[in-house]
């Protein structure tokens, strides 16, 4: 007979051995409790709890090989085959039958080298081997505990390595965006230097020629003012925050360090801002609209008293 189910020790025993199997199991439970162990129901069986480790096990009857006795039908089939020139016998050499030898099988730590089967021997019965059986359970419990500790250590090392990898990636992402922001500022400085050089050339012209390039000079001065505002501290601060370019290092290992730098980030762009001082709001605007708003378009009808927003907060 076989038995398997929640809270039931898995059995595979011939009817003739059931009574002894019950006696062995009763003795097993008695000694287990005396040693401070306990049994615990599992979904597909029963486990012994040793040092807080769950060790599944089963109770089985070992089989034995016995020479096969051919049946009349097998003998008839053999004769038929022989008449056709086939010499092979249509039956196995051996049958497997219950041996009466009981065994406790420990279902843990496969391929570990630890003993997992304790069975009746030629001189000793399973009942007399129970102290060794429980020593075996203790060895398996110790190995399970050590394997779990090793697995936890590997998992912890992997998590730490992954966290370090993410921190490095986040750092490189921050550095890359910082340099992109610096490059954007540098482009404006190059343009500013070019304008300043040409403006200096024009301003050094003779007085009689100044009127010929007056409009050009005025435009260059306005353009320089626009660049000064664009790369001034106030607009740079707003533009960097708008593009989520952080120049302060976050706390090591923080969620902000990893998520902010590896998630979606807007493109790097220096922008002009329309600022509502009362509401404390800054809205990105085009250079054209900002020039009109600031009165730096050179239009005689513009508000000449408009001040470019160059002051920092």
Backbone bond lengths (Angstrom), bond angles and torsions (degrees), N, CA, C in turn:
res aa  C-N    CA-C-N  psi(-1)  N-CA   C-N-CA  omega(-1)  CA-C   N-CA-C  phi
1 X - - - 1.451 - - 1.523 109.40 -
2 X 1.313 115.74 154.43 1.453 122.05 175.99 1.516 108.71 -126.18
3 X 1.323 115.47 151.15 1.462 121.14 178.72 1.513 108.40 -146.75
4 X 1.321 115.32 137.67 1.463 120.99 177.91 1.519 108.16 -159.46
5 X 1.300 115.98 135.73 1.449 120.45 179.29 1.515 110.17 173.27
6 X 1.310 116.17 176.19 1.460 120.58 -178.40 1.532 110.10 -64.34
7 X 1.339 115.19 124.71 1.451 120.55 178.14 1.513 114.43 75.83
8 X 1.337 117.32 7.86 1.461 121.50 -179.14 1.520 108.20 -111.88
9 X 1.337 117.51 129.16 1.450 119.11 177.64 1.528 108.19 -67.72
10 X 1.324 118.46 127.68 1.469 120.35 -179.68 1.529 110.62 -59.93
11 X 1.320 115.23 130.01 1.469 121.45 -177.71 1.523 110.14 -123.94
12 X 1.316 115.62 146.88 1.459 122.37 168.39 1.527 106.39 -147.68
13 X 1.313 114.53 88.38 1.468 121.43 -168.63 1.524 109.47 -138.06
14 X 1.315 115.43 142.38 1.466 120.80 175.43 1.528 109.00 -73.22
15 X 1.325 117.52 151.37 1.475 120.78 -178.75 1.525 113.63 -52.29
16 X 1.318 116.79 -35.59 1.470 119.54 -176.81 1.526 112.45 -66.98
17 X 1.307 117.70 -19.23 1.473 121.16 -176.11 1.520 112.50 -104.42
18 X 1.330 117.91 2.32 1.464 120.04 -175.20 1.523 111.64 -61.96
19 X 1.327 117.14 -46.00 1.464 120.10 -177.01 1.522 110.90 -58.86
20 X 1.333 116.63 -47.06 1.459 119.09 -179.31 1.521 110.25 -66.90
21 X 1.323 118.52 -36.53 1.471 121.51 179.69 1.519 109.93 -60.76
22 X 1.335 117.39 -41.06 1.461 120.75 178.50 1.520 110.24 -63.35
23 X 1.330 116.64 -41.93 1.469 120.58 179.53 1.525 110.78 -64.34
24 X 1.332 117.19 -42.37 1.469 120.62 178.97 1.525 110.65 -63.04
25 X 1.322 115.47 -42.96 1.461 119.01 -178.13 1.531 111.02 -67.43
26 X 1.325 116.82 -38.95 1.468 120.35 177.57 1.525 110.36 -61.23
27 X 1.321 116.18 -43.81 1.460 120.48 178.61 1.532 110.22 -65.71
28 X 1.321 116.43 -37.77 1.461 121.75 178.47 1.531 110.35 -59.95
29 X 1.321 116.54 -48.00 1.468 120.75 -178.74 1.520 110.69 -65.64
30 X 1.334 117.58 -40.19 1.465 121.47 -179.21 1.530 110.59 -61.19
31 X 1.338 116.59 -47.65 1.469 120.07 -179.03 1.529 110.41 -67.79
32 X 1.329 116.23 -38.06 1.462 119.87 179.98 1.520 110.72 -59.92
33 X 1.303 117.21 -47.09 1.465 120.63 179.82 1.522 111.08 -65.04
34 X 1.331 116.84 -35.96 1.468 120.54 178.68 1.528 110.99 -64.34
35 X 1.323 117.03 -29.98 1.470 120.93 -179.69 1.534 112.33 -91.75
36 X 1.312 116.42 5.99 1.453 119.63 176.73 1.508 114.38 87.97
37 X 1.330 117.16 9.54 1.453 120.63 176.44 1.528 108.74 -91.17
38 X 1.308 115.49 167.60 1.460 119.84 176.81 1.516 109.73 -147.23
39 X 1.311 115.69 155.27 1.456 120.37 176.07 1.525 109.27 -93.83
40 X 1.315 115.08 152.68 1.464 120.43 -178.75 1.518 108.88 -143.15
41 X 1.340 115.17 134.46 1.460 120.44 -178.90 1.520 110.13 -69.02
42 X 1.324 115.42 137.92 1.459 122.68 173.64 1.519 108.26 -118.12
43 X 1.307 116.32 167.57 1.469 119.94 -178.50 1.518 111.71 -59.80
44 X 1.337 116.52 -38.33 1.467 120.07 -177.52 1.517 113.00 -117.76
45 X 1.301 117.56 23.36 1.450 117.37 179.94 1.509 113.40 166.10
46 X 1.325 114.13 -145.87 1.463 121.88 -176.41 1.517 107.79 -134.62
47 X 1.311 116.86 145.34 1.461 121.28 179.50 1.514 109.37 -128.42
48 X 1.320 115.04 153.61 1.459 121.07 173.74 1.524 107.12 -102.70
49 X 1.337 116.35 127.57 1.464 121.26 -180.00 1.519 108.82 -91.95
50 X 1.317 116.04 112.74 1.465 122.93 -178.22 1.526 107.53 -123.09
51 X 1.315 115.93 118.47 1.468 121.25 -178.79 1.526 109.87 52.33
52 X 1.333 115.46 43.43 1.466 124.24 179.26 1.527 113.25 63.33
53 X 1.316 116.92 16.68 1.459 121.25 174.09 1.521 109.07 -106.79
54 X 1.334 116.53 135.47 1.461 121.99 -178.92 1.524 109.24 -90.67
55 X 1.343 115.91 118.70 1.458 121.94 -178.72 1.527 108.35 -118.16
56 X 1.339 116.79 110.92 1.458 120.46 178.55 1.531 109.82 -75.56
57 X 1.322 115.56 153.42 1.472 119.41 179.40 1.521 108.78 -155.45
58 X 1.320 115.34 168.08 1.463 121.46 177.43 1.521 109.15 -142.43
59 X 1.313 115.45 162.70 1.458 122.65 178.29 1.524 107.32 -119.00
60 X 1.324 116.73 119.98 1.456 120.73 -174.41 1.525 111.24 -132.25
61 X 1.310 113.49 162.47 1.463 120.34 172.99 1.518 107.72 -108.82
62 X 1.325 115.77 125.15 1.452 119.83 -178.66 1.522 109.55 -70.07
63 X 1.305 115.07 145.51 1.463 119.05 177.57 1.526 110.06 -95.21
64 X 1.333 114.86 162.95 1.453 120.24 178.20 1.524 109.63 -131.47
65 X 1.334 115.17 150.88 1.460 119.82 178.17 1.530 109.26 -87.55
66 X 1.316 115.69 131.87 1.469 121.54 175.55 1.523 107.30 -129.75
67 X 1.324 116.20 142.55 1.473 118.47 179.10 1.525 110.91 -56.12
68 X 1.307 115.13 137.05 1.463 119.77 -178.41 1.525 110.74 -75.42
69 X 1.289 115.77 131.46 1.461 122.19 174.56 1.520 107.84 -97.78
70 X 1.331 116.82 112.75 1.466 118.67 -177.08 1.520 112.14 -66.50
71 X 1.324 113.54 142.52 1.456 119.32 177.30 1.524 109.17 -83.05
72 X 1.328 115.17 170.65 1.469 119.67 179.02 1.520 110.38 -61.87
73 X 1.325 116.98 -38.88 1.461 120.43 179.69 1.525 110.83 -65.71
74 X 1.343 117.18 -38.07 1.463 120.30 178.83 1.523 110.82 -67.95
75 X 1.341 116.34 -39.90 1.469 119.64 177.77 1.528 111.06 -63.46
76 X 1.322 116.30 -39.92 1.463 120.77 178.43 1.531 110.34 -63.74
77 X 1.322 116.75 -41.31 1.448 120.94 178.71 1.520 111.30 -66.49
78 X 1.323 115.16 -35.92 1.469 119.28 178.06 1.517 110.41 -63.79
79 X 1.355 117.21 -44.95 1.463 120.84 179.06 1.527 110.85 -61.76
80 X 1.342 116.53 -38.50 1.461 119.24 178.90 1.521 111.17 -64.23
81 X 1.318 115.82 -41.82 1.451 119.37 179.00 1.519 111.79 -65.87
82 X 1.336 113.91 -39.82 1.465 117.85 -178.90 1.526 110.99 -62.18
83 X 1.343 116.62 -36.37 1.469 119.82 179.54 1.516 111.47 -66.62
84 X 1.324 116.13 -21.12 1.467 120.67 178.93 1.527 112.08 -96.29
85 X 1.315 115.73 1.75 1.462 119.25 177.26 1.510 115.05 93.81
86 X 1.343 117.88 9.24 1.464 121.26 178.12 1.524 109.28 -95.27
87 X 1.350 115.91 129.04 1.459 119.11 -176.98 1.528 113.05 -97.53
88 X 1.322 118.22 -14.78 1.474 120.12 -176.69 1.515 111.58 -69.02
89 X 1.327 114.75 145.07 1.463 120.15 179.78 1.528 109.70 -88.90
90 X 1.290 117.57 139.43 1.477 121.26 -177.45 1.516 112.97 -85.85
91 X 1.308 119.02 37.25 1.453 122.11 176.75 1.530 109.38 -149.87
92 X 1.316 117.91 157.42 1.474 121.12 179.47 1.530 111.15 -73.99
93 X 1.312 114.60 160.45 1.471 118.26 177.60 1.513 111.89 -71.14
94 X 1.357 114.75 -33.99 1.466 117.92 -175.15 1.528 110.16 -133.21
95 X 1.316 113.68 154.93 1.457 122.05 168.38 1.518 107.68 -112.81
96 X 1.327 115.58 157.92 1.460 120.80 177.27 1.519 108.39 -110.25
97 X 1.315 114.81 125.79 1.453 120.89 -175.45 1.518 109.37 -131.01
98 X 1.348 117.89 156.37 1.468 120.16 176.98 1.524 110.90 -56.93
99 X 1.330 115.54 139.11 1.470 119.99 -177.58 1.514 112.99 -102.76
100 X 1.332 117.58 -13.00 1.457 120.47 -173.70 1.514 112.83 82.68
101 X 1.356 117.27 -5.40 1.468 121.65 179.68 1.528 108.77 -88.27
102 X 1.327 115.87 116.57 1.459 121.18 -179.83 1.524 110.39 -89.42
103 X 1.346 114.35 152.89 1.465 119.73 -178.83 1.513 109.81 -146.25
104 X 1.329 114.78 143.04 1.464 121.69 169.85 1.521 107.08 -102.04
105 X 1.336 114.77 123.95 1.471 121.06 -178.15 1.523 108.48 -108.12
106 X 1.321 117.89 122.15 1.464 122.76 176.43 1.522 108.25 -86.96
107 X 1.314 116.16 121.25 1.465 121.65 -177.50 1.522 109.58 -98.27
108 X 1.319 116.08 73.42 1.473 121.29 -178.96 1.516 109.23 -160.64
109 X 1.333 115.45 153.26 1.467 122.41 172.27 1.529 112.99 52.29
110 X 1.327 116.39 52.57 1.456 119.85 177.37 1.527 110.52 -59.26
111 X 1.295 117.21 145.12 1.469 124.59 178.08 1.529 112.30 59.01
112 X 1.318 116.14 29.16 1.464 119.68 -179.67 1.520 112.85 -94.59
113 X 1.315 116.83 -13.87 1.463 120.49 -175.06 1.519 113.08 91.71
114 X 1.332 117.05 -11.82 1.458 120.18 178.07 1.532 109.89 -78.93
115 X 1.292 115.25 148.25 1.463 120.07 178.95 1.524 109.25 -68.34
116 X 1.334 115.36 135.25 1.458 119.93 -178.30 1.519 113.06 -121.93
117 X 1.321 118.05 -14.06 1.464 121.72 -177.63 1.521 110.33 -120.49
118 X 1.330 115.68 127.23 1.467 122.59 175.77 1.522 106.82 -123.45
119 X 1.337 116.51 115.26 1.465 120.46 -173.46 1.524 111.10 -133.20
120 X 1.339 115.05 160.75 1.467 120.44 173.48 1.523 109.51 -53.28
121 X 1.315 114.73 134.93 1.452 119.35 176.38 1.517 111.43 -109.85
122 X 1.328 115.52 -168.26 1.457 119.99 -179.85 1.515 111.75 -72.03
123 X 1.333 116.49 -30.94 1.464 119.51 -175.85 1.516 113.37 -118.73
124 X 1.334 118.14 -13.92 1.462 120.39 -176.99 1.524 109.81 -129.01
125 X 1.326 113.93 141.12 1.459 119.51 177.00 1.523 110.02 -91.94
126 X 1.313 115.40 164.42 1.463 120.43 179.38 1.521 110.94 -61.48
127 X 1.342 116.87 -35.62 1.466 119.96 179.36 1.534 110.90 -59.56
128 X 1.318 116.78 -39.14 1.469 120.31 -179.06 1.527 112.28 -75.99
129 X 1.314 116.32 -14.32 1.468 120.30 -178.33 1.526 112.59 -95.56
130 X 1.321 118.51 0.23 1.463 120.44 -174.31 1.533 113.52 -57.13
131 X 1.361 119.46 -39.74 1.475 117.32 175.97 1.532 112.45 -56.91
132 X 1.336 116.81 -40.12 1.462 119.93 177.53 1.528 110.72 -67.93
133 X 1.341 115.70 -35.83 1.456 119.46 178.86 1.524 110.92 -60.17
134 X 1.330 116.61 -45.46 1.466 119.84 -179.33 1.518 111.68 -69.59
135 X 1.340 116.59 -32.09 1.469 118.52 173.84 1.527 109.96 -63.65
136 X 1.341 115.08 -37.38 1.466 119.01 176.70 1.516 111.88 -65.13
137 X 1.337 117.43 -41.17 1.462 120.64 176.26 1.530 110.36 -58.74
138 X 1.338 116.01 -42.25 1.472 119.48 -179.79 1.528 111.07 -63.08
139 X 1.343 116.98 -39.00 1.464 119.50 178.15 1.530 110.88 -64.58
140 X 1.327 115.86 -42.03 1.462 118.99 179.45 1.531 111.20 -66.31
141 X 1.338 116.08 -37.32 1.470 118.94 178.12 1.520 110.62 -64.28
142 X 1.347 116.04 -41.52 1.465 119.81 179.15 1.525 110.88 -63.89
143 X 1.341 116.38 -40.03 1.459 119.06 179.86 1.523 110.84 -68.11
144 X 1.337 117.89 -41.15 1.463 120.02 178.05 1.520 110.75 -60.77
145 X 1.325 116.05 -41.56 1.465 120.11 -179.76 1.528 110.32 -64.09
146 X 1.329 115.81 -43.67 1.460 119.70 -178.92 1.528 110.95 -67.28
147 X 1.331 116.03 -40.29 1.461 119.13 178.36 1.525 110.85 -63.90
148 X 1.326 116.81 -39.32 1.454 119.53 179.56 1.526 110.18 -67.04
149 X 1.346 115.70 -41.00 1.462 118.09 177.74 1.529 110.99 -61.29
150 X 1.351 115.33 -42.30 1.464 119.20 179.27 1.518 110.86 -64.19
151 X 1.341 116.30 -40.56 1.462 120.26 179.34 1.524 110.90 -65.99
152 X 1.330 116.47 -40.84 1.462 119.75 177.57 1.519 111.08 -64.41
153 X 1.347 115.62 -38.03 1.465 119.13 178.56 1.526 110.42 -65.97
154 X 1.349 116.99 -40.83 1.460 120.02 177.68 1.525 110.64 -64.59
155 X 1.341 115.73 -43.03 1.470 119.29 179.50 1.523 110.65 -63.90
156 X 1.342 116.62 -40.21 1.459 120.21 -179.96 1.534 110.13 -65.96
157 X 1.351 115.57 -41.64 1.463 119.12 178.76 1.521 110.88 -64.06
158 X 1.355 115.97 -38.28 1.473 119.03 178.59 1.525 110.36 -65.70
159 X 1.340 116.14 -43.31 1.465 118.72 179.87 1.521 111.10 -62.33
160 X 1.329 116.07 -41.08 1.465 119.46 179.76 1.525 110.81 -65.74
161 X 1.354 115.59 -41.67 1.464 119.03 178.70 1.527 111.13 -65.26
162 X 1.341 116.64 -39.89 1.452 120.55 178.90 1.526 110.79 -66.38
163 X 1.341 116.49 -40.24 1.457 119.86 177.96 1.531 110.31 -63.86
164 X 1.334 115.76 -39.77 1.467 119.44 177.95 1.523 110.97 -65.67
165 X 1.347 116.16 -39.24 1.459 119.58 178.09 1.530 110.65 -62.85
166 X 1.338 116.04 -43.01 1.461 119.80 179.20 1.526 111.11 -65.46
167 X 1.340 116.46 -37.84 1.466 119.15 178.34 1.527 110.49 -63.74
168 X 1.346 115.45 -42.12 1.468 118.84 178.71 1.527 110.72 -64.14
169 X 1.341 115.23 -44.32 1.466 119.13 179.54 1.522 110.87 -62.27
170 X 1.341 116.46 -40.96 1.458 120.43 179.31 1.535 110.30 -64.80
171 X 1.333 116.15 -40.72 1.461 120.07 178.63 1.527 111.04 -62.69
172 X 1.337 116.53 -46.22 1.461 119.86 179.90 1.523 110.86 -63.78
173 X 1.352 116.66 -36.77 1.469 119.54 177.88 1.518 110.62 -64.69
174 X 1.351 116.85 -41.61 1.464 119.91 178.44 1.530 110.83 -63.58
175 X 1.333 115.79 -45.48 1.458 119.88 -178.41 1.534 111.07 -62.54
176 X 1.334 115.88 -40.36 1.459 119.97 -179.96 1.534 110.88 -62.55
177 X 1.327 116.75 -45.69 1.464 120.12 -179.08 1.529 110.90 -69.38
178 X 1.310 117.05 -35.08 1.461 119.34 177.05 1.531 110.49 -61.35
179 X 1.357 115.61 -44.00 1.456 118.58 179.86 1.524 111.04 -68.34
180 X 1.334 117.54 -33.79 1.465 119.55 175.80 1.529 110.09 -63.28
181 X 1.319 116.55 -38.87 1.464 120.05 177.80 1.524 110.07 -66.80
182 X 1.338 116.57 -42.98 1.464 120.94 177.44 1.528 110.33 -60.69
183 X 1.341 116.31 -41.58 1.471 119.84 178.91 1.530 110.72 -60.85
184 X 1.334 116.03 -39.80 1.469 119.34 179.56 1.521 110.69 -63.74
185 X 1.345 116.84 -40.78 1.467 120.33 177.52 1.519 110.18 -66.66
186 X 1.342 115.28 -41.35 1.455 119.92 -178.59 1.527 111.76 -61.90
187 X 1.310 117.22 -38.14 1.466 120.47 177.46 1.524 110.59 -59.98
188 X 1.338 115.78 -40.08 1.472 118.65 178.26 1.525 111.17 -68.01
189 X 1.336 116.75 -36.43 1.468 119.59 177.92 1.525 111.44 -65.83
190 X 1.336 115.89 -37.45 1.471 119.30 176.99 1.526 109.90 -62.74
191 X 1.342 115.20 -44.96 1.456 119.09 178.80 1.525 110.89 -63.62
192 X 1.344 115.32 -38.48 1.463 118.97 -179.95 1.530 111.08 -65.10
193 X 1.332 115.79 -42.03 1.462 119.54 179.91 1.525 110.58 -63.86
194 X 1.331 116.71 -38.56 1.464 120.43 178.30 1.524 110.58 -63.65
195 X 1.332 116.57 -46.57 1.464 120.48 179.48 1.528 111.27 -63.21
196 X 1.333 115.56 -42.19 1.474 119.29 -179.17 1.521 111.44 -62.91
197 X 1.331 115.77 -38.85 1.469 119.64 -179.43 1.526 110.59 -65.64
198 X 1.337 115.52 -44.82 1.466 119.00 -179.86 1.526 110.20 -67.88
199 X 1.330 116.83 -40.06 1.459 120.85 179.77 1.522 110.48 -61.78
200 X 1.334 116.15 -41.83 1.464 119.87 178.41 1.525 111.08 -61.83
201 X 1.309 115.14 -38.84 1.475 119.76 177.37 1.530 111.34 -62.81
202 X 1.337 115.18 -43.56 1.467 118.53 -178.20 1.522 111.66 -70.11
203 X 1.318 116.49 -36.96 1.475 119.60 -177.92 1.522 112.07 -71.15
204 X 1.309 117.51 -18.54 1.466 120.92 179.29 1.528 113.22 -89.80
205 X 1.337 114.99 4.38 1.471 117.89 178.19 1.526 110.92 -71.55
206 X 1.269 113.68 160.16 1.468 119.19 178.22 1.515 109.64 -62.37
207 X 1.328 114.92 153.01 1.464 120.48 -175.88 1.512 111.98 -59.18
208 X 1.347 115.84 -37.22 1.462 117.53 -177.79 1.520 113.37 -68.53
209 X 1.365 116.91 -18.19 1.472 120.65 178.89 1.519 112.84 -97.83
210 X 1.322 117.22 -10.49 1.469 120.86 -175.36 1.506 112.19 -61.38
211 X 1.336 115.67 -35.97 1.454 117.41 -178.07 1.513 112.25 -66.65
212 X 1.310 117.05 -25.43 1.463 120.42 179.97 1.539 112.03 -68.84
213 X 1.309 115.87 -30.30 1.477 119.26 -177.44 1.523 111.14 -114.58
214 X 1.315 117.66 18.17 1.463 120.71 -177.53 1.521 113.14 -58.98
215 X 1.333 117.24 -45.94 1.473 120.25 -179.39 1.523 110.81 -65.01
216 X 1.340 115.57 -36.99 1.458 119.78 179.39 1.522 110.62 -64.57
217 X 1.317 115.33 -44.37 1.467 120.28 178.73 1.520 110.84 -61.86
218 X 1.313 116.90 -43.27 1.468 121.05 -179.76 1.526 111.01 -61.81
219 X 1.338 114.53 -42.73 1.480 117.68 179.26 1.525 111.07 -63.49
220 X 1.332 116.88 -42.90 1.458 120.34 -179.00 1.521 110.75 -62.81
221 X 1.337 116.04 -40.12 1.466 118.65 178.70 1.527 110.57 -64.18
222 X 1.355 115.95 -40.53 1.465 118.30 177.22 1.530 110.58 -64.46
223 X 1.300 115.36 -41.06 1.481 118.97 -179.00 1.524 110.83 -64.89
224 X 1.324 116.28 -38.65 1.469 119.11 176.69 1.528 110.93 -64.23
225 X 1.327 116.66 -39.96 1.464 119.79 177.04 1.532 111.18 -61.83
226 X 1.324 115.46 -40.49 1.462 119.31 178.80 1.533 111.20 -61.89
227 X 1.331 115.86 -43.57 1.467 119.62 179.34 1.522 110.58 -66.06
228 X 1.338 116.13 -40.76 1.461 119.37 179.18 1.523 111.06 -59.06
229 X 1.334 115.81 -40.79 1.464 119.12 178.73 1.529 110.10 -68.38
230 X 1.359 116.18 -44.10 1.466 120.75 -176.68 1.522 111.98 -59.91
231 X 1.347 115.73 -39.31 1.472 118.26 -178.30 1.527 111.64 -105.44
232 X 1.331 115.64 15.22 1.455 119.41 173.77 1.518 110.86 -73.54
233 X 1.324 118.24 163.95 1.468 121.68 -174.22 1.514 114.18 -58.90
234 X 1.358 116.93 -35.84 1.467 118.25 -176.29 1.525 111.26 -67.81
235 X 1.352 116.47 -51.11 1.452 119.71 -177.85 1.534 111.23 -70.19
236 X 1.330 117.26 -34.80 1.469 119.05 177.62 1.525 110.71 -63.34
237 X 1.312 116.59 -40.52 1.464 120.48 178.93 1.528 110.23 -62.43
238 X 1.340 116.27 -46.53 1.474 119.56 -178.52 1.527 110.27 -67.01
239 X 1.333 116.96 -42.81 1.460 120.39 -178.46 1.528 111.54 -64.07
240 X 1.325 116.69 -40.13 1.469 119.22 -179.71 1.520 111.19 -67.29
241 X 1.342 117.06 -39.89 1.463 119.52 178.29 1.521 111.00 -69.24
242 X 1.342 116.89 -36.42 1.457 120.11 178.57 1.526 111.38 -65.11
243 X 1.326 117.01 -38.71 1.467 121.77 178.91 1.526 112.26 -84.59
244 X 1.338 117.53 0.54 1.464 123.37 -179.64 1.529 111.29 58.45
245 X 1.329 114.58 44.91 1.459 120.60 174.44 1.518 107.16 -99.99
246 X 1.327 116.47 105.78 1.456 119.70 -179.36 1.512 111.31 -95.03
247 X 1.314 116.92 134.33 1.456 120.99 178.04 1.522 112.37 -106.41
248 X 1.338 116.79 -5.89 1.456 120.29 172.83 1.526 108.23 -96.54
249 X 1.320 116.12 137.85 1.460 119.81 -179.40 1.526 109.66 -75.96
250 X 1.345 117.22 131.30 1.471 119.73 176.55 1.514 110.52 -72.17
251 X 1.321 116.06 166.37 1.459 120.48 177.21 1.526 108.92 -62.43
252 X 1.317 117.06 135.29 1.462 121.38 -178.37 1.512 110.67 -59.77
253 X 1.346 114.88 130.56 1.453 120.18 177.09 1.507 114.82 82.90
254 X 1.330 118.46 0.85 1.459 119.86 -178.84 1.514 110.35 -75.11
255 X 1.342 115.91 155.72 1.459 120.58 176.84 1.515 110.46 -61.54
256 X 1.338 116.06 -34.60 1.461 120.11 -179.19 1.515 110.85 -62.89
257 X 1.344 116.46 -35.23 1.458 119.92 -178.88 1.522 111.14 -64.42
258 X 1.330 116.22 -39.04 1.453 119.42 -175.53 1.521 112.00 -87.36
259 X 1.322 117.62 -47.71 1.453 120.70 -171.84 1.525 111.98 -73.71
260 X 1.341 116.93 -41.06 1.460 119.15 -177.42 1.513 111.15 -64.86
261 X 1.329 117.07 -39.38 1.449 120.05 -172.60 1.520 113.24 -86.71
262 X 1.341 118.16 -16.96 1.450 120.40 -178.31 1.518 112.09 -108.37
263 X 1.331 118.20 -3.84 1.451 120.54 177.84 1.521 110.71 -88.79
264 X 1.349 115.52 -164.41 1.465 119.27 179.43 1.519 110.21 -69.27
265 X 1.309 115.95 133.70 1.458 121.78 177.60 1.525 108.97 -129.96
266 X 1.331 117.18 135.87 1.471 120.18 179.48 1.519 110.78 -68.79
267 X 1.329 116.75 160.92 1.469 119.69 -179.91 1.529 111.49 -66.90
268 X 1.329 114.44 152.95 1.461 120.31 177.50 1.532 108.83 -75.68
269 X 1.325 116.63 126.01 1.455 120.63 179.77 1.521 110.02 -158.42
270 X 1.325 115.43 130.84 1.463 120.39 171.85 1.520 107.73 -82.41
271 X 1.323 117.22 128.41 1.453 120.21 -174.42 1.524 111.00 -128.48
272 X 1.334 113.58 157.82 1.458 120.70 171.42 1.524 107.00 -90.03
273 X 1.328 115.51 147.79 1.456 120.12 -173.53 1.514 111.87 -128.39
274 X 1.329 114.14 134.70 1.461 120.78 171.43 1.520 106.38 -94.74
275 X 1.326 116.85 117.81 1.455 120.93 -170.25 1.527 110.50 -109.95
276 X 1.317 115.13 126.47 1.465 122.02 174.22 1.523 106.53 -97.68
277 X 1.322 116.14 101.19 1.460 121.12 -174.98 1.531 111.87 -63.00
278 X 1.338 116.57 -38.23 1.462 119.41 -177.24 1.532 111.58 -65.90
279 X 1.326 115.67 -44.02 1.468 119.65 -178.37 1.530 112.22 -87.07
280 X 1.320 116.27 -13.21 1.447 119.49 -178.64 1.516 112.03 69.71
281 X 1.335 117.26 34.45 1.457 122.35 -177.37 1.517 109.97 -114.40
282 X 1.326 115.19 144.25 1.467 121.25 175.43 1.521 107.63 -124.89
283 X 1.334 115.82 127.06 1.465 121.72 -178.42 1.520 108.95 -117.96
284 X 1.323 115.97 128.28 1.464 119.75 179.06 1.521 109.37 -64.00
285 X 1.328 115.07 139.11 1.458 119.92 -179.62 1.521 108.62 -140.13
286 X 1.293 116.55 166.81 1.461 119.61 178.64 1.526 110.03 -77.32
287 X 1.329 115.25 160.37 1.466 118.83 178.06 1.529 110.26 -62.26
288 X 1.313 116.48 -38.64 1.468 120.57 179.37 1.525 110.45 -59.84
289 X 1.347 116.73 -50.15 1.460 119.58 -178.14 1.521 111.00 -65.70
290 X 1.320 116.90 -37.31 1.467 118.91 -179.86 1.537 110.23 -66.66
291 X 1.335 115.70 -40.47 1.472 119.42 178.27 1.517 110.38 -60.16
292 X 1.339 116.55 -45.12 1.461 120.34 178.79 1.522 110.81 -61.40
293 X 1.325 115.65 -43.69 1.466 120.03 -177.92 1.521 111.33 -66.50
294 X 1.336 116.04 -33.38 1.470 120.19 -176.00 1.521 113.35 -90.11
295 X 1.338 117.74 -8.42 1.460 120.30 179.71 1.506 113.27 76.35
296 X 1.321 117.71 26.86 1.461 121.19 -179.59 1.528 111.65 -107.81
297 X 1.343 116.70 26.86 1.465 120.03 -178.00 1.525 112.62 -94.10
298 X 1.313 117.16 -2.18 1.460 119.71 178.78 1.506 113.48 78.40
299 X 1.319 116.57 5.58 1.474 120.92 179.82 1.520 108.48 -78.93
300 X 1.311 115.84 130.09 1.460 119.85 -178.61 1.514 112.31 -63.05
301 X 1.368 116.32 -22.21 1.468 119.87 -179.02 1.525 112.82 -89.44
302 X 1.319 115.42 -3.44 1.456 118.65 -179.64 1.508 110.20 -70.58
303 X 1.292 114.93 160.81 1.470 120.66 178.87 1.519 108.35 -73.15
304 X 1.301 117.31 102.05 1.456 120.46 -176.39 1.517 112.58 -68.21
305 X 1.322 116.48 -16.80 1.467 119.17 -179.44 1.523 112.63 -85.61
306 X 1.378 116.78 -3.62 1.476 119.68 -179.61 1.522 109.71 -65.11
307 X 1.315 116.12 131.04 1.461 120.82 -179.23 1.521 109.27 -98.76
308 X 1.305 118.16 131.93 1.477 118.93 173.45 1.526 109.35 -63.00
309 X 1.315 115.04 141.97 1.485 119.65 -173.86 1.511 109.46 -82.78
310 X 1.311 115.08 81.21 1.447 120.16 -176.65 1.516 113.03 -105.26
311 X 1.343 115.80 -9.03 1.459 117.77 -177.72 1.509 110.23 -80.58
312 X 1.303 116.30 144.18 1.469 120.67 177.14 1.510 108.52 -84.27
313 X 1.355 114.61 163.09 1.472 119.23 -179.42 1.509 110.77 -60.90
